[in-house]
Amino acid sequence: MGVSGSGKSTVGLLLANEMGLPFFDADNYHPSENVKKMAGGNPLNDK
């Protein structure tokens, strides 16, 4: 977790490649409802 655009995925991918491990980006596992919210600029919440 961290600020959007701070390089989390970039660093994760570089580390995974260096260590010979797969990289899984959690952004690829959001439910479609949450993707729509984020695309519309709406924050995610527990409601």
CORGI-V514619 format. One record per run of one state. SS is the DSSP state (h for helix, s for strand, l for the rest). FROM is the first residue (numbers start at 1). LEN is the number of residues. If there is no record, write none. Layout:
ss=(SS | SS)
from=(FROM | FROM)
len=(LEN | LEN)
//
This chain:
ss=(l | h | l | h | l | h | l)
from=(1 | 8 | 20 | 26 | 30 | 32 | 40)
len=(7 | 12 | 6 | 4 | 2 | 8 | 8)
//
